[in-house]
Amino acid sequence: MDESSDRLDEVVEEYAANRITRREALKRAGVLGLGAATLGPLLARVLPSSVAAASEAPGNSGQAAPKHGGTFREGYDRDFTPPNPVANNWADPDFNALFEALVIRNPEGQIVPMLADHFTSGPQGWTFHLRKGLKFQSGAPVTPAVVVEDFNLFRSPKTGQNGPFWTPIYDVAAQGENVVCKTHHEFQAFQETVATEYSYIMNPTTWKAQGSKYGTKPTDGTGPFVLSSYVPGQHVIAKRWNGYPGSVVPFFRNKGKAYLDAIEWVPITDATQRAPQIQTGLVDAVKNPPPQDVATLKADKNLVVLEFQELSNFFLSVNLGDTALGFDDLRVRQAISHAIDREAIVKAVFLGHAAATYGPAMTRWKWYNPAVEQYNKFDTALAGHLLDEAGWKMGSSGVRTKNGKPLAFTTFNLTDTTQNQVMAAIAQMLAKVGVHMTVKSLASAAFYPELTQKTTSYALKWLWSSPIDVVALFVAFYQPKTAALNSVYDAFNAWQTAGNSPQLKAAALSYQQAFAKLIPLIPIYTQNTIWVHNKNVVGWQPNQANLYPFYNDVYLQNA
């Protein structure tokens, strides 16, 4: 039986056990490329039609009554950064328990209400109507004025990590129960920003009072759980907020307080320990076990394995401002890119649980442009020719030189078991064309301070739901402004001035092709996200439209 069949069996088994509804089963089948016509007859065999119909009835989940209580332990593939929606190095899954946004993506990627109950957009900007009766975990009211203060923090280049995404917003104001974000033109791409982690609403008074310690103490958000303990390298713990006023998110089944007493997130940075910890019950769920363990986990009848393409791209950056190394020369960047055998990396390191990328977006993104695949293909002969043409001649040592300078540099890499293997492979590939790259793998505390506009080279995986926004951020933050990238800048401007979905799609297609041609960042691969949970867990449902699962619906059958 092939891998797709194994995963289809899991979907049917979960449905048969009443752990998921028919609608959720169809969503998961869609990830496998299967439609209702294929899955429907299988579901009909495992549950009587009356039960299947009841599962879709309003107010009835088709599941046994949820259990209250217990602590859900989730293993994570990174160490945690302090949860801070204004700015930090990485948004982790605890954001989805501690905070909420005005609007959020549903599993199909559409924007739906969360703290706002309705919203509109037009040529003068966006208006969000705030729900009544909202409060922060401290008891302070959530008002339009407070949201305006948050938005001004988010959009300020002095404070907001994602400030460049907000550029078209020239003013934010409270008008009655509304939050009004003003623009001089259409800005449909704003939906890609306002529904993401660095737009989650928190009490700005608490944020200012805690200063540099924010995220290590209770964060005073609006989510169903309150931060209880943050210990780097050990855990993050959140406890149920009994004052939670409820949710209006359409795809949440539980509209009230959380079922769980608490959530404990445990960083498992050693990838080899992820499968053992979920198999022995040390955690109830885990993210990204290594590819070599996936088959074993799928064969374990006590576990459920979910897999789909991650909202990410791993890339190598060389600084266009480093003229001594020729990185301002497109031919040199192209040569480095052509020397990398992405398909070999996907096969050898990921065992097929990834996809080679030749442009800035993941291959299964809704607006992926396959035209990027004409660029950056593996071709060592072409790589050598481009380097020769650029004046970098092969030396007797096997390293190319120009004007007496070797084509040698150090790349900073955020250490990770799998990414370290990838970087070792890339270094060997580059050596074959006369490029000497030394990899220096660092933990996050040492890695991120190395990132400046003067960094010669670094490698990193971005994880974000809007690829056009995030790659534009890396170009803006860590590459010098240069006329050589004008077509990339112009394409991003078109993205930020698009007035509807067709225009957004056209801008996204244009941006990807301009990016792949000029490669301000050298894309390598997008891995699959692999999520595993034991069958005691119900309602923990990762989806491809959001970075992490939500926790409102989660409960433990044996709590």
C-alpha positions as CSV (number, residue, x, y, z in Angstrom):
1,M,0.0,0.0,0.0
2,D,1.5,3.4,-0.9
3,E,1.9,6.4,1.3
4,S,-1.3,8.1,0.1
5,S,-3.4,5.1,0.9
6,D,-1.9,4.9,4.4
7,R,-2.9,8.5,5.0
8,L,-6.4,8.0,3.6
9,D,-6.9,5.1,6.0
10,E,-6.0,7.4,8.8
11,V,-8.6,9.9,7.7
12,V,-11.3,7.3,7.5
13,E,-10.3,5.8,10.9
14,E,-10.4,9.2,12.6
15,Y,-13.9,9.8,11.1
16,A,-15.0,6.3,12.2
17,A,-13.9,7.0,15.8
18,N,-15.9,10.3,15.8
19,R,-12.7,12.3,16.3
20,I,-13.3,14.5,13.2
21,T,-16.5,15.5,11.3
22,R,-17.2,14.6,7.7
23,R,-16.3,18.1,6.7
24,E,-12.8,17.9,8.4
25,A,-12.3,14.4,6.7
26,L,-13.0,16.0,3.3
27,K,-10.6,18.8,4.0
28,R,-7.8,16.3,4.9
29,A,-8.6,14.3,1.8
30,G,-8.3,17.4,-0.3
31,V,-4.7,17.8,0.9
32,L,-4.1,14.3,-0.5
33,G,-5.6,15.4,-3.8
34,L,-8.8,13.4,-3.3
35,G,-12.3,14.8,-3.7
36,A,-15.7,14.0,-2.1
37,A,-16.5,11.5,-4.9
38,T,-13.6,9.3,-3.8
39,L,-13.9,9.8,0.0
40,G,-17.7,9.9,0.3
41,P,-18.4,6.2,-0.3
42,L,-15.6,5.2,2.2
43,L,-17.1,7.4,4.9
44,A,-20.6,6.0,4.2
45,R,-19.3,2.5,5.0
46,V,-17.9,3.3,8.4
47,L,-20.8,5.4,9.8
48,P,-24.5,5.1,9.2
49,S,-25.9,8.0,7.1
50,S,-27.9,9.2,10.1
51,V,-24.8,9.7,12.1
52,A,-23.0,11.4,9.2
53,A,-25.9,13.8,8.7
54,A,-26.0,14.5,12.4
55,S,-22.4,15.4,12.4
56,E,-23.1,18.3,10.0
57,A,-26.1,19.6,11.8
58,P,-25.7,23.1,13.3
59,G,-24.5,22.9,16.9
60,N,-23.6,19.2,16.6
61,S,-20.0,18.2,16.0
62,G,-20.7,14.6,15.5
63,Q,-18.4,13.7,18.3
64,A,-18.9,12.5,21.9
65,A,-19.3,15.2,24.5
66,P,-15.9,17.0,25.0
67,K,-14.1,16.3,28.2
68,H,-12.9,19.1,30.4
69,G,-9.6,19.3,32.2
70,G,-6.1,18.0,31.8
71,T,-2.9,19.4,30.3
72,F,-2.1,19.0,26.7
73,R,1.7,18.6,26.0
74,E,2.9,19.6,22.6
75,G,6.5,18.9,21.4
76,Y,7.9,21.7,19.2
77,D,10.8,21.7,16.8
78,R,12.4,24.9,18.0
79,D,13.2,26.7,21.2
80,F,10.7,29.3,22.1
81,T,11.1,33.1,21.8
82,P,9.1,35.3,24.2
83,P,5.6,35.7,22.7
84,N,5.5,39.3,21.5
85,P,3.2,40.4,18.6
86,V,5.1,43.7,18.1
87,A,8.5,42.2,17.4
88,N,10.5,39.1,18.1
89,N,12.6,36.7,16.1
90,W,10.0,34.0,15.5
91,A,6.3,33.5,16.1
92,D,5.7,30.2,17.9
93,P,2.5,28.2,18.5
94,D,1.8,29.7,21.9
95,F,0.6,32.9,20.0
96,N,-2.6,31.0,19.0
97,A,-3.5,30.3,22.6
98,L,-2.5,33.7,24.2
99,F,-3.7,36.2,21.6
100,E,-6.3,36.7,19.0
101,A,-6.5,38.9,15.8
102,L,-9.3,41.1,14.5
103,V,-9.7,38.6,11.6
104,I,-8.1,35.2,10.9
105,R,-7.8,32.8,8.0
106,N,-10.1,29.8,7.9
107,P,-8.7,26.4,6.8
108,E,-9.5,27.4,3.2
109,G,-7.5,30.6,3.5
110,Q,-10.4,33.0,3.5
111,I,-10.5,35.9,6.0
112,V,-13.2,35.5,8.7
113,P,-14.1,37.4,11.9
114,M,-12.4,36.9,15.2
115,L,-12.3,40.0,17.5
116,A,-14.0,42.0,14.7
117,D,-17.4,40.8,13.9
118,H,-17.4,42.3,10.4
119,F,-15.1,44.4,8.2
120,T,-15.0,46.2,4.8
121,S,-12.3,47.5,2.5
122,G,-12.2,50.0,-0.4
123,P,-10.0,52.7,-2.1
124,Q,-9.8,54.6,1.2
125,G,-8.7,51.7,3.4
126,W,-10.1,49.1,5.7
127,T,-12.7,49.3,8.5
128,F,-13.1,46.7,11.3
129,H,-16.1,46.7,13.6
130,L,-15.0,45.5,17.1
131,R,-17.2,43.1,19.0
132,K,-18.8,44.3,22.1
133,G,-17.9,43.1,25.6
134,L,-14.3,42.2,24.8
135,K,-11.6,42.4,27.5
136,F,-8.0,41.5,28.1
137,Q,-6.9,38.8,30.5
138,S,-6.2,41.5,33.1
139,G,-9.8,42.6,32.9
140,A,-9.0,45.8,31.0
141,P,-11.5,46.5,28.2
142,V,-10.6,46.0,24.5
143,T,-11.6,49.2,22.8
144,P,-11.1,50.6,19.3
145,A,-8.6,53.1,20.8
146,V,-6.6,50.3,22.3
147,V,-6.5,48.5,18.9
148,V,-5.4,51.7,17.2
149,E,-2.5,51.9,19.7
150,D,-1.5,48.3,18.9
151,F,-1.7,49.0,15.1
152,N,0.5,52.1,15.5
153,L,3.1,49.9,17.2
154,F,2.8,47.3,14.5
155,R,3.2,49.7,11.6
156,S,5.9,51.9,13.1
157,P,9.4,51.2,11.6
158,K,10.8,51.9,15.1
159,T,8.8,49.2,16.8
160,G,7.0,46.9,14.4
161,Q,8.7,43.8,13.1
162,N,6.4,43.8,10.1
163,G,6.3,47.6,9.6
164,P,7.1,47.4,5.8
165,F,3.9,45.4,5.3
166,W,1.9,48.4,6.6
167,T,3.4,51.0,4.4
168,P,0.2,51.9,2.5
169,I,-1.6,52.6,5.8
170,Y,-1.0,56.4,6.4
171,D,-3.4,56.7,9.5
172,V,-5.3,54.5,11.9
173,A,-8.2,55.9,13.9
174,A,-11.0,54.9,16.2
175,Q,-14.5,55.9,15.0
176,G,-17.2,54.7,17.3
177,E,-16.9,50.9,17.5
178,N,-14.8,50.8,14.4
179,V,-11.0,50.7,13.8
180,V,-10.3,52.6,10.5
181,C,-7.1,52.0,8.6
182,K,-6.7,54.7,6.0
183,T,-5.0,54.4,2.6
184,H,-4.7,56.5,-0.5
185,H,-5.5,53.6,-2.8
186,E,-6.8,50.0,-2.7
187,F,-4.7,47.7,-0.4
188,Q,-6.1,44.2,-0.7
189,A,-2.8,42.8,0.5
190,F,-3.5,44.1,3.9
191,Q,-5.6,41.0,4.6
192,E,-2.4,39.0,4.3
193,T,-0.9,41.1,7.2
194,V,-3.8,41.8,9.6
195,A,-4.6,38.1,10.0
196,T,-1.1,37.1,11.0
197,E,0.7,36.6,14.3
198,Y,2.4,40.0,14.3
199,S,-1.0,41.7,14.2
200,Y,-2.4,39.8,17.2
201,I,-4.0,42.1,19.7
202,M,-2.4,42.6,23.2
203,N,-2.8,45.2,25.9
204,P,-0.3,47.9,24.9
205,T,-0.2,49.2,28.5
206,T,1.2,45.8,29.7
207,W,3.6,45.7,26.7
208,K,5.0,49.1,27.7
209,A,5.2,48.3,31.4
210,Q,7.1,45.1,30.9
211,G,9.5,46.5,28.4
212,S,12.3,44.0,27.5
213,K,10.7,41.3,29.8
214,Y,7.5,41.2,27.7
215,G,6.6,37.7,26.8
216,T,8.3,36.2,29.9
217,K,5.4,37.2,32.1
218,P,1.6,37.1,31.5
219,T,1.2,38.9,28.2
220,D,-2.4,40.2,28.7
221,G,-3.9,39.1,25.4
222,T,-7.4,38.1,24.6
223,G,-6.9,34.4,23.8
224,P,-8.4,31.5,25.7
225,F,-5.2,30.8,27.7
226,V,-3.0,32.9,30.0
227,L,0.8,32.6,30.0
228,S,1.8,31.0,33.2
229,S,5.5,30.1,32.8
230,Y,8.2,30.9,30.2
231,V,11.5,29.1,30.7
232,P,13.7,29.1,27.6
233,G,15.0,25.7,26.6
234,Q,12.5,23.9,28.9
235,H,8.9,24.9,28.4
236,V,6.1,27.4,27.9
237,I,3.0,26.8,30.0
238,A,-0.4,28.5,29.6
239,K,-3.5,28.0,31.8
240,R,-7.1,28.3,30.8
241,W,-8.5,31.8,31.2
242,N,-11.9,31.3,32.8
243,G,-12.9,34.9,32.0
244,Y,-12.7,34.3,28.2
245,P,-15.7,35.9,26.6
246,G,-16.0,33.4,23.8
247,S,-15.3,33.3,20.1
248,V,-17.2,34.0,16.9
249,V,-14.7,32.3,14.6
250,P,-16.9,30.2,12.2
251,F,-14.6,27.2,12.1
252,F,-14.2,26.8,15.9
253,R,-16.7,24.3,17.2
254,N,-16.2,25.4,20.8
255,K,-17.5,29.0,21.1
256,G,-16.9,29.3,24.8
257,K,-14.1,28.7,27.3
258,A,-11.3,26.2,26.5
259,Y,-11.8,22.6,27.5
260,L,-8.2,22.1,28.7
261,D,-6.9,23.2,32.0
262,A,-3.5,24.0,30.6
263,I,-1.1,23.6,27.6
264,E,2.6,22.9,28.0
265,W,4.8,23.4,25.0
266,V,8.1,21.5,25.1
267,P,11.0,22.4,22.8
268,I,12.5,19.2,21.3
269,T,15.4,20.7,19.4
270,D,17.1,17.3,18.9
271,A,15.1,16.0,16.0
272,T,16.0,12.4,16.8
273,Q,14.0,12.7,20.1
274,R,10.7,13.8,18.6
275,A,9.4,10.3,17.5
276,P,10.5,8.6,20.8
277,Q,8.7,11.3,22.9
278,I,5.4,11.0,21.1
279,Q,5.6,7.2,21.0
280,T,6.3,6.9,24.7
281,G,3.7,9.4,25.7
282,L,6.0,12.1,27.0
283,V,4.1,14.5,24.7
284,D,0.6,14.3,23.3
285,A,1.6,15.9,20.0
286,V,4.8,16.8,18.1
287,K,5.8,18.9,15.2
288,N,8.2,17.8,12.5
289,P,9.7,14.4,13.4
290,P,12.6,13.7,11.0
291,P,11.7,12.2,7.6
292,Q,13.2,8.8,8.4
293,D,10.8,8.3,11.3
294,V,7.6,9.1,9.4
295,A,6.9,5.6,8.2
296,T,7.3,4.2,11.7
297,L,5.0,6.8,13.2
298,K,2.3,6.1,10.5
299,A,2.5,2.4,11.3
300,D,1.8,3.1,15.0
301,K,-2.0,2.5,15.5
302,N,-2.0,4.8,18.6
303,L,-0.9,7.8,16.5
304,V,-2.3,10.1,13.8
305,V,0.1,11.6,11.3
306,L,-0.8,14.7,9.3
307,E,1.4,16.0,6.5
308,F,1.1,18.9,4.0
309,Q,3.4,21.5,2.5
310,E,4.7,24.0,5.0
311,L,4.2,27.8,4.6
312,S,8.0,28.3,4.3
313,N,11.0,28.4,2.1
314,F,14.6,27.7,3.1
315,F,17.0,30.1,1.3
316,L,20.7,31.1,1.1
317,S,21.5,34.8,1.0
318,V,24.6,36.5,-0.3
319,N,25.0,40.2,0.2
320,L,24.7,42.2,-3.0
321,G,26.7,44.9,-1.3
322,D,29.8,42.7,-1.1
323,T,31.4,43.7,-4.4
324,A,34.7,42.2,-3.5
325,L,33.2,38.8,-3.7
326,G,31.1,39.7,-6.8
327,F,27.8,39.2,-5.2
328,D,26.5,42.3,-6.9
329,D,27.1,40.5,-10.2
330,L,24.0,38.6,-11.2
331,R,26.2,36.0,-12.9
332,V,27.9,35.1,-9.6
333,R,24.6,34.7,-7.8
334,Q,23.2,32.6,-10.7
335,A,26.3,30.4,-10.7
336,I,25.9,29.7,-7.0
337,S,22.3,28.9,-7.5
338,H,23.0,26.6,-10.5
339,A,25.6,24.7,-8.5
340,I,23.0,23.6,-5.9
341,D,21.2,20.3,-6.7
342,R,17.9,20.9,-4.9
343,E,16.3,17.7,-6.1
344,A,19.2,15.7,-4.6
345,I,18.7,17.5,-1.2
346,V,15.0,16.8,-1.3
347,K,15.6,13.1,-2.0
348,A,18.6,12.5,0.3
349,V,17.9,14.7,3.3
350,F,14.1,14.8,3.3
351,L,13.4,11.4,1.7
352,G,10.9,13.2,-0.5
353,H,9.0,15.1,2.3
354,A,9.9,18.4,0.7
355,A,9.9,20.2,-2.7
356,A,12.7,22.0,-4.5
357,T,12.1,25.7,-4.9
358,Y,13.4,27.9,-7.8
359,G,11.4,31.0,-6.8
360,P,10.4,32.8,-3.6
361,A,7.1,30.9,-2.9
362,M,6.2,27.4,-1.9
363,T,5.1,25.3,-4.9
364,R,1.6,24.6,-3.6
365,W,0.8,28.2,-2.7
366,K,-2.5,29.3,-4.2
367,W,-0.7,31.8,-6.5
368,Y,2.5,29.9,-7.2
369,N,4.0,30.8,-10.6
370,P,5.6,27.7,-12.3
371,A,7.4,30.1,-14.7
372,V,10.1,30.4,-12.0
373,E,11.2,26.8,-12.8
374,Q,13.0,28.0,-15.9
375,Y,15.6,29.7,-13.6
376,N,18.1,28.4,-11.1
377,K,18.1,24.8,-12.3
378,F,21.0,22.5,-11.3
379,D,23.7,22.8,-14.0
380,T,27.4,22.8,-12.9
381,A,28.6,23.4,-16.4
382,L,26.6,26.6,-16.7
383,A,27.7,27.6,-13.1
384,G,31.3,27.3,-14.2
385,H,30.7,29.2,-17.4
386,L,29.1,32.1,-15.6
387,L,31.9,32.3,-13.1
388,D,34.5,32.3,-15.8
389,E,32.6,35.0,-17.6
390,A,32.4,37.1,-14.4
391,G,36.2,36.8,-14.1
392,W,36.5,34.2,-11.4
393,K,39.1,31.7,-12.6
394,M,39.7,28.3,-11.1
395,G,42.9,28.2,-9.0
396,S,45.2,25.3,-8.3
397,S,43.7,24.9,-4.9
398,G,40.3,24.3,-6.4
399,V,39.0,27.7,-5.3
400,R,38.3,30.4,-7.8
401,T,40.0,33.8,-7.5
402,K,39.7,37.2,-9.1
403,N,42.3,39.9,-8.7
404,G,44.0,37.7,-6.1
405,K,40.9,37.3,-3.9
406,P,39.5,33.8,-3.4
407,L,35.8,33.2,-3.8
408,A,35.5,32.1,-0.2
409,F,33.1,33.3,2.5
410,T,31.3,32.2,5.7
411,T,27.6,31.6,5.9
412,F,25.8,31.9,9.2
413,N,23.1,29.1,9.7
414,L,20.5,28.9,12.4
415,T,21.4,25.5,13.8
416,D,18.9,22.7,13.2
417,T,19.6,19.0,12.8
418,T,18.1,18.8,9.3
419,Q,19.2,22.3,8.1
420,N,22.8,21.5,9.2
421,Q,22.7,18.5,6.9
422,V,21.4,20.7,4.0
423,M,24.1,23.3,4.5
424,A,26.8,20.7,4.6
425,A,25.5,19.3,1.3
426,I,25.4,22.8,-0.3
427,A,29.0,23.5,0.8
428,Q,30.1,20.3,-1.0
429,M,28.1,21.3,-4.1
430,L,29.6,24.8,-4.3
431,A,33.1,23.4,-3.8
432,K,32.7,21.4,-7.0
433,V,32.5,24.7,-9.0
434,G,35.3,26.4,-7.1
435,V,33.3,28.3,-4.5
436,H,34.5,27.8,-0.9
437,M,31.6,28.3,1.7
438,T,32.3,27.7,5.4
439,V,29.1,27.1,7.4
440,K,28.9,28.4,10.9
441,S,25.8,27.0,12.6
442,L,24.6,29.1,15.6
443,A,21.8,28.8,18.2
444,S,19.2,31.6,17.9
445,A,20.6,33.8,20.6
446,A,23.9,34.0,18.6
447,F,22.4,33.8,15.1
448,Y,20.0,36.7,15.0
449,P,22.5,39.4,16.1
450,E,24.6,38.4,13.1
451,L,21.9,39.5,10.7
452,T,22.5,43.0,9.4
453,Q,22.8,44.7,6.0
454,K,26.5,44.0,6.2
455,T,26.2,40.2,6.8
456,T,28.1,38.6,3.9
457,S,26.0,35.4,3.9
458,Y,23.4,33.6,5.9
459,A,20.9,30.8,5.5
460,L,17.4,30.7,7.1
461,K,14.0,29.2,6.7
462,W,11.2,31.7,6.7
463,L,7.8,30.5,8.0
464,W,5.0,32.8,7.0
465,S,1.5,32.6,5.4
466,S,2.2,35.5,2.9
467,P,5.4,34.7,0.9
468,I,5.4,37.9,-1.1
469,D,5.4,40.0,2.1
470,V,8.0,38.0,3.9
471,V,10.6,37.7,1.1
472,A,10.2,41.5,0.5
473,L,11.0,42.0,4.2
474,F,14.2,40.0,4.0
475,V,15.2,41.9,0.9
476,A,14.5,45.3,2.5
477,F,16.1,44.4,5.9
478,Y,19.2,42.5,4.8
479,Q,20.1,43.6,1.3
480,P,21.2,47.1,0.2
481,K,18.9,49.2,-1.9
482,T,20.1,48.8,-5.5
483,A,18.8,49.7,-8.9
484,A,19.6,46.2,-10.0
485,L,16.5,45.0,-8.1
486,N,14.1,47.7,-9.5
487,S,11.9,45.1,-11.1
488,V,11.5,43.3,-7.8
489,Y,10.7,46.5,-6.0
490,D,8.2,47.5,-8.7
491,A,6.4,44.1,-8.4
492,F,6.1,44.5,-4.7
493,N,4.6,48.0,-5.1
494,A,2.0,46.4,-7.5
495,W,1.3,43.9,-4.8
496,Q,0.7,46.6,-2.2
497,T,-1.6,48.6,-4.5
498,A,-3.7,45.7,-5.8
499,G,-7.5,46.4,-5.4
500,N,-8.9,42.8,-5.7
501,S,-7.9,39.2,-5.8
502,P,-7.2,39.0,-9.5
503,Q,-4.9,42.0,-9.2
504,L,-3.2,40.4,-6.2
505,K,-2.7,37.2,-8.1
506,A,-1.2,39.1,-11.1
507,A,1.2,41.0,-8.8
508,A,2.2,37.8,-7.0
509,L,2.9,36.0,-10.4
510,S,5.0,39.0,-11.5
511,Y,6.9,39.3,-8.3
512,Q,7.9,35.6,-8.3
513,Q,9.3,35.7,-11.8
514,A,11.2,38.9,-11.2
515,F,12.6,37.5,-8.0
516,A,13.6,34.1,-9.6
517,K,15.4,35.9,-12.4
518,L,17.4,38.3,-10.1
519,I,17.6,36.1,-7.0
520,P,18.2,38.6,-4.2
521,L,17.8,35.5,-2.1
522,I,18.6,32.0,-3.4
523,P,15.7,29.7,-2.8
524,I,16.4,26.0,-2.0
525,Y,13.4,24.0,-0.8
526,T,10.1,24.0,1.0
527,Q,9.7,21.1,3.5
528,N,6.5,19.4,4.5
529,T,5.1,20.1,7.9
530,I,4.5,16.8,9.7
531,W,2.2,16.9,12.7
532,V,1.7,13.8,14.9
533,H,-0.7,13.4,17.8
534,N,-1.9,10.4,19.9
535,K,-5.5,9.3,19.7
536,N,-6.3,10.7,23.1
537,V,-6.2,14.1,21.5
538,V,-9.3,15.6,19.9
539,G,-9.8,18.9,18.1
540,W,-6.1,19.6,17.5
541,Q,-6.3,20.2,13.8
542,P,-3.4,21.8,11.9
543,N,-4.3,23.3,8.6
544,Q,-2.3,24.6,5.7
545,A,-3.6,28.2,5.8
546,N,-2.3,28.9,9.3
547,L,1.2,28.5,10.7
548,Y,-0.1,26.6,13.8
549,P,-3.2,24.9,15.2
550,F,-5.7,26.7,17.4
551,Y,-6.5,25.4,20.9
552,N,-10.2,26.4,21.5
553,D,-11.5,23.0,20.3
554,V,-8.8,20.7,21.9
555,Y,-9.6,18.2,24.6
556,L,-8.2,14.9,25.9
557,Q,-10.6,12.0,25.8
558,N,-9.1,10.5,28.9
559,A,-8.7,13.8,30.8
